[in-house]
Amino acid sequence: MHNLIRYYNKNRFKVWIAIFIIIFILILIQVLNSFAKQRRIEKQNNIEKETTSNVVSYNNESKTIMSGDEVSDEYKNDFGQLIDEFFTHCINHEPQKAYDLLSNNIKNLKYKTEELFEELYYKERFEGNKKYSFQSWSKSNDIYIYQVKIFEDMLSTGKNSEESYQEDFVTIVPEGGDFKLNIDKYIGRKEIFKKASNDILQISAQIVDIYMYSEIYTLNVKNNTDETILLDTRKKTNTTYLVDNLDNKFYSLLYENKESDLIIEPNEMKTIKIKFNDAYRENLEIKEINFENIVNYEEYKQNNDVEDNTLKIEI
């Protein structure tokens, strides 16, 4: 102890300089950490002000990305509140309340029960702590589509929410005097009731379910013969397709169908669903459905080079 006191007395100035330097460094580190934390909080608060249920006015969210237009004042707050309510329930882990805001069409088509919705949609996107943002994507013919981004809560996870997110597209639909949501890139259903026939088949296009990146047509097909008919051999990918008003072709995804789906027994009437690879866009008009590979199934099994028959439905 005596030596320590002697050392201090001889080097008092140097000791106090070292102490002041250490204290200064510690204070500087604390200030910088506090500043960085405040910057993160302010950035997250700015995101929350624009994208969560605290939003009072939906002016920014109503600016449409694809056309540069805006959702009208008549609807923008109602639409914004509906989307906010749905996704707030999801991030608060209340899937049963979110489910009540879905349209009957999306429920009947994909989520017949709340348990199915929870398993197929909610769990995949909202495990843990999440945030979300949304923006009007397009609006035409009374179809209002919003882009939604779901990302990690930066404050709770430390991850940069801008680098990684899940994307969905939701559509606002009127139902029972109110508005409901179509989710999971489902835009809506359109009734067609157009048909065409020849000596072999009669095909009636009943409805089309429109998604962001595809369309699924429900067809009633009647075999007019006493032979078994195959709607498409699937040897090629360009024999069953849609044509739009600009003469663009959109080909079917028949690999998603079983061969048995496309077989029509003698005098049979059956319902077939066929998906087509066409991305949704404003003012898209499909004018016809073409089938260019209709064959006699028994002859096809014996000889793959059998003669094709065609049929076109004008929409």
SVG drawing of the C-alpha trace seen along z (x, -y; Angstrom):
<svg xmlns="http://www.w3.org/2000/svg" viewBox="-76 -17 83 66">
<polyline fill="none" stroke="black" stroke-width="0.4" points="0.0,0.0 2.9,-2.3 4.4,-1.8 1.1,-2.5 0.7,-5.8 4.3,-6.8 3.6,-6.0 0.4,-8.1 2.2,-11.1 5.0,-11.0 2.6,-10.5 -0.5,-12.3 -1.0,-14.4 -0.6,-11.4 -3.0,-9.3 -5.7,-11.9 -5.2,-12.5 -5.7,-8.7 -8.9,-8.7 -10.4,-11.7 -9.6,-10.0 -11.3,-6.7 -14.4,-8.7 -14.6,-10.7 -14.5,-7.5 -17.2,-5.9 -19.4,-8.9 -18.8,-9.2 -19.8,-5.5 -23.0,-6.0 -23.9,-9.2 -23.3,-7.5 -25.3,-4.4 -28.1,-6.6 -28.0,-8.6 -28.1,-5.5 -31.0,-4.0 -32.9,-7.3 -32.4,-7.2 -33.7,-3.7 -36.8,-4.6 -37.5,-7.7 -37.2,-5.7 -39.5,-3.0 -42.0,-5.6 -42.1,-7.2 -42.9,-3.8 -45.6,-3.2 -47.1,-6.6 -47.6,-5.8 -48.4,-2.0 -50.2,-0.9 -53.6,-1.3 -52.5,-4.6 -53.0,-6.2 -55.7,-8.8 -55.7,-9.8 -54.8,-7.4 -53.6,-10.0 -50.2,-8.4 -51.6,-4.8 -54.2,-5.9 -51.7,-6.9 -51.9,-4.2 -48.5,-2.8 -49.4,-1.5 -51.3,-4.4 -50.2,-7.4 -53.9,-8.0 -55.5,-8.0 -58.3,-6.2 -61.1,-8.7 -61.9,-10.5 -65.2,-8.6 -63.4,-5.3 -59.8,-5.8 -60.4,-5.9 -62.9,-3.0 -60.5,-0.9 -57.5,-1.9 -59.3,-1.2 -60.4,2.3 -56.9,3.2 -55.5,1.8 -58.0,3.7 -57.3,7.0 -53.5,6.9 -53.6,5.4 -55.6,8.4 -53.0,10.7 -49.9,9.1 -51.8,9.1 -52.3,12.8 -56.1,12.6 -56.7,14.7 -60.4,15.4 -61.1,11.6 -59.2,11.2 -61.1,14.1 -64.4,12.3 -63.2,9.5 -62.7,11.9 -65.2,12.1 -67.4,15.1 -65.8,15.8 -62.3,16.2 -63.7,18.2 -65.5,20.7 -62.6,20.9 -59.7,21.3 -60.5,20.9 -63.8,22.6 -63.0,22.5 -61.1,20.2 -58.8,23.1 -57.9,23.4 -57.2,19.7 -55.0,19.9 -53.1,22.9 -52.7,21.9 -52.3,18.1 -51.8,16.7 -49.1,19.0 -46.9,18.6 -46.8,14.9 -47.4,13.7 -45.3,16.0 -43.3,13.8 -43.4,10.0 -44.3,8.4 -45.2,5.0 -46.8,4.2 -47.3,1.5 -49.8,1.1 -50.1,-0.9 -52.8,-1.2 -51.5,0.8 -54.2,0.4 -57.8,-0.6 -60.0,0.0 -63.6,1.0 -64.3,0.7 -61.6,3.2 -59.3,1.8 -56.0,3.7 -53.5,2.9 -50.0,4.2 -49.1,5.3 -45.6,5.8 -45.2,7.9 -41.8,7.5 -40.1,8.2 -40.5,5.7 -37.0,4.1 -37.1,3.0 -37.8,6.5 -35.6,8.5 -32.8,6.1 -33.3,7.0 -33.5,4.4 -37.2,4.6 -36.5,3.0 -34.3,5.8 -36.7,8.7 -40.5,8.8 -43.3,11.0 -45.6,9.6 -49.3,10.0 -52.0,8.3 -55.4,7.8 -58.6,6.6 -61.5,4.7 -64.9,6.1 -68.5,4.9 -70.5,7.5 -73.8,7.1 -73.8,3.3 -70.2,3.3 -66.7,4.0 -64.7,7.2 -61.2,8.4 -59.9,10.9 -56.4,11.9 -53.5,14.2 -53.4,12.5 -57.0,13.4 -58.7,10.5 -62.2,11.9 -64.7,14.0 -66.3,13.1 -69.3,14.9 -69.0,15.7 -71.6,18.2 -70.3,18.5 -70.2,21.8 -69.2,23.3 -69.8,26.8 -68.9,29.1 -69.7,32.7 -67.3,33.9 -67.7,31.6 -69.8,28.8 -67.8,26.6 -69.3,23.9 -67.2,21.4 -69.1,20.7 -66.9,18.6 -63.3,17.4 -61.4,16.8 -58.9,14.1 -55.6,14.0 -52.7,11.5 -50.7,13.9 -53.2,16.4 -56.8,17.1 -58.7,20.3 -61.6,21.1 -64.4,23.5 -65.6,25.3 -68.6,27.6 -67.6,30.1 -70.1,32.5 -69.0,35.3 -71.3,35.4 -70.1,38.8 -70.1,42.5 -66.3,42.4 -64.0,41.4 -62.5,37.9 -59.3,36.3 -59.4,32.6 -55.7,32.1 -52.8,34.6 -50.4,32.2 -47.6,33.2 -47.2,29.5 -47.7,26.5 -49.3,24.2 -52.4,26.0 -54.9,24.7 -54.7,21.0 -56.5,17.7 -56.3,14.7 -56.8,11.1 -58.0,8.0 -54.4,7.3 -54.0,10.8 -51.6,11.8 -51.7,15.5 -51.7,17.0 -51.1,20.7 -52.7,23.2 -50.9,24.9 -52.3,28.3 -49.5,30.0 -51.4,29.1 -54.3,31.3 -54.3,35.1 -54.9,36.9 -58.2,38.2 -59.4,34.6 -59.2,34.2 -60.9,37.5 -64.6,37.2 -66.4,40.5 -69.0,41.2 -72.0,38.8 -70.6,37.6 -70.9,34.1 -68.2,33.1 -66.7,29.9 -63.0,29.1 -60.9,26.4 -58.0,25.1 -55.4,22.5 -53.9,20.0 -50.7,18.2 -51.8,14.5 -50.8,11.7 -53.6,9.3 -53.4,5.8 -55.8,2.9 -58.2,3.2 -57.3,6.8 -59.9,8.3 -60.0,12.0 -61.8,12.5 -61.5,16.3 -60.5,19.6 -58.9,22.1 -58.6,25.8 -56.4,27.2 -55.5,30.7 -58.8,32.5 -58.4,36.2 -60.2,39.5 -58.6,41.1 -58.7,44.7 -57.1,43.8 -54.5,41.7 -53.5,44.6 -52.8,46.7 -51.2,44.0 -49.9,40.8 -49.9,39.2 -53.7,39.1 -55.6,36.2 -56.4,33.1 -59.7,31.4 -60.2,27.8 -62.8,25.7 -62.9,22.0 -65.1,20.2 -65.6,16.5 -65.9,14.6"/>
</svg>
